[in-house]
Amino acid sequence: MGAVGLGCMPMSWAYSSSQQRGERSLRTVHSALDAGSSLLDTADMYGPFTNELLLGRVLKERRADAFVSTKAGLLVGDQHIVANGRPGYVKRACDASLRRLQTDVIDLYQLHRADPEVPVEETWGAMAELVGAGKVRALGMCAVGARASRRSGGDLYAGTIRQLERMQQVFPVSTVQAELSVWSPQALERLLPWCEARGVGFLAATPLGNGFLTGTLTPGQGFEPDDVRARHPRFTAEMMAANQPVVAGLRRVAARHGGGVTPAQVALAWVLAQGRHVVPVPGTKRPEWAVENAGAWKLELTAYDLAEIAALPPARGSWD
Ligand SMILES: NC(=O)c1ccc[n+]([C@@H]2O[C@H](COP(=O)([O-])OP(=O)(O)OC[C@H]3O[C@@H](n4cnc5c(N)ncnc54)[C@H](OP(=O)(O)O)[C@@H]3O)[C@@H](O)[C@H]2O)c1
């Protein structure tokens, strides 16, 4: 599996729908695979469903090149997104994902969110049965956002870790997916060490800070209403301006390496430097960015680079 994955979400979800183009997205997936990003991260709710359908068109032709990672457990309704962790539902969702992805096995099946109405052991047990049935190779848990963890009391990710420990009693957790980037390093404190100590892989979601860390966004540029950044506290003109020192730091490190290294690659190399068990899944719908991101593994940050990044001012604006 390549060191850097491809997050497929922006092709059909969370970012301006006016920018989403099917044919370009298909080329993006092919380019990522050609460049060595074999882990393709999707979810049934991206679209909903269209992201998996898109990937299915690629997988039909080149299943052997890809490591397919999808998710279940969130339903998109008219007004709200709701969790559904009922065993029967999760099993049906898996069959539907297999059909859309045009494959007979999912490499990594992740629980997108635990359902507060269903004991997580029941959901996880049903997912374990999918492994037994040969439909899924391994199971992962998503812990994106810290709010849920805070609500359940204690430190950041304390609730997540308690939940993971309950799940481990039922069936091994192979991966945890949570946000990790230069400007959202919170998972480093407890979640990453928890994973490392147990041989659990870590999928770093949103490793480019929703694009901010690439240095291609301009304070005050505005976002379309269906783009998550239109409501994200760090993407107001004021906060984007206030956080420019973070981008400036990544630019300095990139410039020192020369050879066309970009701030995006520095941001991804920083994530890679957090442990051998960490795989960043940068999201893009553009072939050229997929190739650029895939190349980040070649960039080895020095101790000086890492110290400079560690000394950058903490991000302004609420994280979640
Ligand atoms: N489990 C979960 O609940 C969860 C939640 C969030 C994210 N994720 C996963 O994490 C993945 C990544 O997260 P994300 O997409 O939200 O955030 P991200 O990877 O931090 O940033 C994506 C944004 O950066 C832009 N971009 C990507 N590469 C670039 C480059 N080299 N230069 C300039 N801009 C670049 C993209 O633009 P374009 O879109 O225009 O290409 C997009 O706007 C998702 O695809 C998904 O797989 C999972």
The ligand as an SDF file (V2000), in Angstrom:
LIG
                    3D

 48 52  0  0  0  0  0  0  0  0999 V2000
  -14.1440    9.6740    8.6600 N   0  0  0  0  0  0  0  0  0  0  0  0
  -14.5950   10.8970    8.5780 C   0  0  0  0  0  0  0  0  0  0  0  0
  -15.5850   11.2360    9.2280 O   0  0  0  0  0  0  0  0  0  0  0  0
  -13.8980   11.8880    7.7020 C   0  0  0  0  0  0  0  0  0  0  0  0
  -14.1440   13.2680    7.8330 C   0  0  0  0  0  0  0  0  0  0  0  0
  -13.4440   14.1510    7.0210 C   0  0  0  0  0  0  0  0  0  0  0  0
  -12.5460   13.6620    6.0890 C   0  0  0  0  0  0  0  0  0  0  0  0
  -12.3410   12.3220    5.9810 N   0  0  0  0  0  0  0  0  0  0  0  0
  -11.4040   11.7450    4.9920 C   0  0  0  0  0  0  0  0  0  0  0  0
  -10.2750   12.5800    4.8630 O   0  0  0  0  0  0  0  0  0  0  0  0
  -10.1230   12.9200    3.4890 C   0  0  0  0  0  0  0  0  0  0  0  0
   -9.4580   14.2670    3.3820 C   0  0  0  0  0  0  0  0  0  0  0  0
  -10.2140   15.2610    4.0430 O   0  0  0  0  0  0  0  0  0  0  0  0
  -10.7210   16.5590    3.3380 P   0  0  0  0  0  0  0  0  0  0  0  0
  -10.8330   16.2730    1.9010 O   0  0  0  0  0  0  0  0  0  0  0  0
  -11.8790   17.0740    4.0580 O   0  0  0  0  0  0  0  0  0  0  0  0
   -9.5650   17.6170    3.6610 O   0  0  0  0  0  0  0  0  0  0  0  0
   -8.0570   17.8470    3.1910 P   0  0  0  0  0  0  0  0  0  0  0  0
   -7.4930   16.6350    2.5740 O   0  0  0  0  0  0  0  0  0  0  0  0
   -7.3860   18.4430    4.3560 O   0  0  0  0  0  0  0  0  0  0  0  0
   -8.2100   19.0130    2.1120 O   0  0  0  0  0  0  0  0  0  0  0  0
   -8.9470   18.8560    0.9330 C   0  0  0  0  0  0  0  0  0  0  0  0
   -8.9430   20.1880    0.2080 C   0  0  0  0  0  0  0  0  0  0  0  0
   -7.6100   20.4940   -0.1880 O   0  0  0  0  0  0  0  0  0  0  0  0
   -7.5470   20.7230   -1.5760 C   0  0  0  0  0  0  0  0  0  0  0  0
   -6.2770   20.1420   -2.0510 N   0  0  0  0  0  0  0  0  0  0  0  0
   -5.9220   18.8370   -2.0280 C   0  0  0  0  0  0  0  0  0  0  0  0
   -4.6640   18.6820   -2.4680 N   0  0  0  0  0  0  0  0  0  0  0  0
   -4.2060   19.9050   -2.7780 C   0  0  0  0  0  0  0  0  0  0  0  0
   -2.9700   20.3980   -3.2690 C   0  0  0  0  0  0  0  0  0  0  0  0
   -1.9400   19.5890   -3.5060 N   0  0  0  0  0  0  0  0  0  0  0  0
   -2.8500   21.7340   -3.4960 N   0  0  0  0  0  0  0  0  0  0  0  0
   -3.8770   22.5720   -3.2500 C   0  0  0  0  0  0  0  0  0  0  0  0
   -5.0720   22.1680   -2.7490 N   0  0  0  0  0  0  0  0  0  0  0  0
   -5.2410   20.8440   -2.5220 C   0  0  0  0  0  0  0  0  0  0  0  0
   -8.7580   20.0540   -2.1610 C   0  0  0  0  0  0  0  0  0  0  0  0
   -9.1570   20.7360   -3.3300 O   0  0  0  0  0  0  0  0  0  0  0  0
  -10.0360   20.0360   -4.4900 P   0  0  0  0  0  0  0  0  0  0  0  0
  -11.1550   19.3600   -3.7970 O   0  0  0  0  0  0  0  0  0  0  0  0
  -10.4520   21.1670   -5.3250 O   0  0  0  0  0  0  0  0  0  0  0  0
   -9.1600   19.0750   -5.1740 O   0  0  0  0  0  0  0  0  0  0  0  0
   -9.7840   20.1990   -1.0470 C   0  0  0  0  0  0  0  0  0  0  0  0
  -10.3940   21.4640   -1.1300 O   0  0  0  0  0  0  0  0  0  0  0  0
  -11.5300   12.8620    2.9240 C   0  0  0  0  0  0  0  0  0  0  0  0
  -11.5390   12.7310    1.5210 O   0  0  0  0  0  0  0  0  0  0  0  0
  -12.0560   11.6340    3.6300 C   0  0  0  0  0  0  0  0  0  0  0  0
  -11.5730   10.4860    2.9530 O   0  0  0  0  0  0  0  0  0  0  0  0
  -12.9970   11.4340    6.7750 C   0  0  0  0  0  0  0  0  0  0  0  0
  1  2  1  0
  2  3  2  0
  2  4  1  0
  4  5  1  0
  4 48  2  0
  5  6  2  0
  6  7  1  0
  7  8  2  0
  8  9  1  0
  8 48  1  0
  9 10  1  0
  9 46  1  0
 10 11  1  0
 11 12  1  0
 11 44  1  0
 12 13  1  0
 13 14  1  0
 14 15  2  0
 14 16  1  0
 14 17  1  0
 17 18  1  0
 18 19  2  0
 18 20  1  0
 18 21  1  0
 21 22  1  0
 22 23  1  0
 23 24  1  0
 23 42  1  0
 24 25  1  0
 25 26  1  0
 25 36  1  0
 26 27  1  0
 26 35  1  0
 27 28  2  0
 28 29  1  0
 29 30  1  0
 29 35  2  0
 30 31  1  0
 30 32  2  0
 32 33  1  0
 33 34  2  0
 34 35  1  0
 36 37  1  0
 36 42  1  0
 37 38  1  0
 38 39  2  0
 38 40  1  0
 38 41  1  0
 42 43  1  0
 44 45  1  0
 44 46  1  0
 46 47  1  0
M  CHG  2   8   1  16  -1
M  END
$$$$
